[in-house]
Amino acid sequence: ARRQIKDMERMFRLYDSGRDGYIDLMELKLMMEKLGAPQTHLGLKNMIKEVDEDFDGKLSFREFLLLFHKAAAGELEEDSGLLTLAKLSEIDVSIEGVKGAKNFFEAKVQALSSASKFEAEIKAEQDERKREEEERKHRRAAFRELKSAFTQ
C-alpha cells in the first residue's frame, strides 16, 4: 500500500545517516541495535547479501522494500536477521489490535526518547568541556597580561 511505502521510506531515511540513498553495513548495524536486535558483523553481511540485487554491499530503498516483501511472502529464513528486522519494523493491527499497536508505538517512542536523553547527556558533557577550555584560555590570557606588566 502507498502509505506503507511512505512509512518504509521514512524509516529508510531515518537510518540512512550518510544521506547517500543507501543503508550500508554500519547503518544497518545501528538500525538493528536501535530496534533491540543487535547482530554480528557476519550476520549483518548475510542480511545485506540476502536482498542485495546489485551486489554493491549496501541496501538501496528498492532492496529495503524487497526485504519486507520477502518477509510477507514467507521467503526469509526463520533465523534470519532480516526476518527479525521485518518483524520489529511492522505491526499487524488486525492481529495485535489497536491496544497492541498503541503499546508498540509507545515502546518505540520511549526507546527513541531514551536515545535522545543519551545524546543530550553527551552534548551537555561536550558543552561543559568547551566551557572549561574557554575558561582555561581566559585565565592564561589574564596571567600573560599580568606577567607582561611585571617584565616591563
C-alpha positions as a printed Julia matrix, in Angstrom:
152×3 Matrix{Float64}:
  0.0     0.0    0.0
  1.09    3.55  -0.67
  1.0     4.55   3.0
  3.15    1.56   4.0
  5.71    2.52   1.37
  5.78    6.09   2.73
  6.32    4.71   6.25
  9.12    2.46   4.98
 10.68    5.4    3.15
 10.59    7.46   6.35
 12.24    4.61   8.24
 14.84    4.18   5.47
 15.72    7.88   5.58
 15.94    7.78   9.37
 18.68    5.14   9.28
 20.42    6.41   6.13
 22.69    8.64   8.2
 25.09    9.15   5.28
 22.2    10.6    3.23
 23.51    8.77   0.17
 20.35    6.79  -0.61
 21.78    3.54   0.79
 21.94    1.75   4.11
 25.44    0.4    4.47
 26.78   -2.15   6.93
 27.35    0.32   9.78
 23.96    1.99   9.29
 22.29   -1.43   9.32
 24.22   -2.28  12.48
 22.96    0.89  14.14
 19.41    0.21  12.96
 19.4    -3.3   14.4
 20.85   -2.07  17.71
 18.25    0.69  18.0
 15.48   -1.81  17.25
 16.8    -4.01  20.05
 18.12   -6.88  17.92
 21.88   -6.43  17.55
 23.59   -8.67  15.01
 27.13   -9.92  14.48
 29.23   -8.45  11.69
 28.84  -11.66   9.69
 25.1   -11.71  10.37
 24.79   -8.15   9.05
 26.74   -9.05   5.9
 24.45  -12.04   5.34
 21.39   -9.83   5.83
 22.6    -7.48   3.11
 23.6   -10.34   0.81
 20.1   -11.84   1.07
 18.43   -8.87  -0.68
 21.38   -7.14  -2.4
 20.33   -7.33  -6.06
 23.15   -5.22  -7.48
 25.89   -6.77  -5.27
 27.19   -3.41  -4.04
 27.23   -4.45  -0.37
 24.59   -1.96   0.73
 20.81   -1.64   0.63
 19.05    0.72  -1.74
 15.47    1.72  -0.95
 14.23   -0.83  -3.5
 16.22   -3.6   -1.78
 14.94   -2.37   1.58
 11.36   -2.75   0.31
 12.24   -6.17  -1.1
 13.13   -7.3    2.4
  9.57   -6.59   3.63
  8.08   -8.16   0.51
 10.09  -11.35   1.11
  9.09  -11.36   4.79
  5.41  -11.05   3.88
  5.75  -13.85   1.33
  7.48  -16.09   3.89
 10.68  -16.29   1.82
 13.08  -15.43   4.64
 14.79  -17.97   6.9
 13.36  -18.19  10.43
 16.76  -17.36  12.0
 17.46  -14.57   9.51
 18.23  -11.13  10.86
 16.09   -9.75   8.03
 13.04  -11.57   9.35
 13.78  -10.1   12.77
 14.08   -6.64  11.22
 10.8    -7.05   9.34
  9.0    -8.2   12.49
 10.42   -5.34  14.58
  9.57   -2.74  11.95
  5.99   -3.72  11.25
  2.9    -4.36  13.3
 -0.22   -6.03  12.05
 -3.12   -4.22  13.71
 -5.55   -6.97  12.69
 -3.55   -9.42  14.82
 -2.39   -7.14  17.61
 -5.46   -4.97  17.79
 -5.4    -1.27  18.49
 -4.12   -1.79  22.03
 -1.17   -3.81  20.7
 -0.39   -1.06  18.21
 -0.62    1.54  20.97
  1.83   -0.45  23.14
  4.16   -0.95  20.17
  4.31    2.75  19.34
  4.61    3.8   22.98
  7.6     1.44  23.31
  9.14    2.91  20.14
  8.66    6.47  21.44
 10.19    5.51  24.79
 13.19    3.88  23.08
 13.72    6.93  20.89
 13.37    9.34  23.81
 15.88    7.37  25.88
 18.29    7.57  22.93
 17.62   11.32  22.8
 18.36   11.63  26.53
 21.67    9.84  25.99
 22.52   12.17  23.12
 21.53   15.18  25.27
 23.86   13.98  28.07
 26.74   13.65  25.6
 26.03   17.12  24.22
 25.94   18.57  27.76
 29.32   16.96  28.53
 30.79   18.36  25.31
 29.42   21.83  26.11
 30.91   21.62  29.63
 34.32   20.69  28.19
 34.15   23.62  25.74
 33.2    25.99  28.55
 36.1    24.74  30.72
 38.53   25.12  27.81
 37.34   28.69  27.18
 37.73   29.46  30.88
 41.24   27.99  30.83
 42.18   30.14  27.81
 40.78   33.22  29.51
 42.82   32.53  32.68
 46.0    32.0   30.61
 45.46   35.27  28.77
 44.9    37.11  32.07
 48.06   35.54  33.51
 50.12   36.55  30.45
 48.79   40.07  30.76
 49.84   40.24  34.44
 53.2    38.65  33.65
 53.88   41.22  30.94
 53.19   44.02  33.43
 55.96   42.66  35.72
 58.53   42.05  32.96
 58.48   45.62  31.62
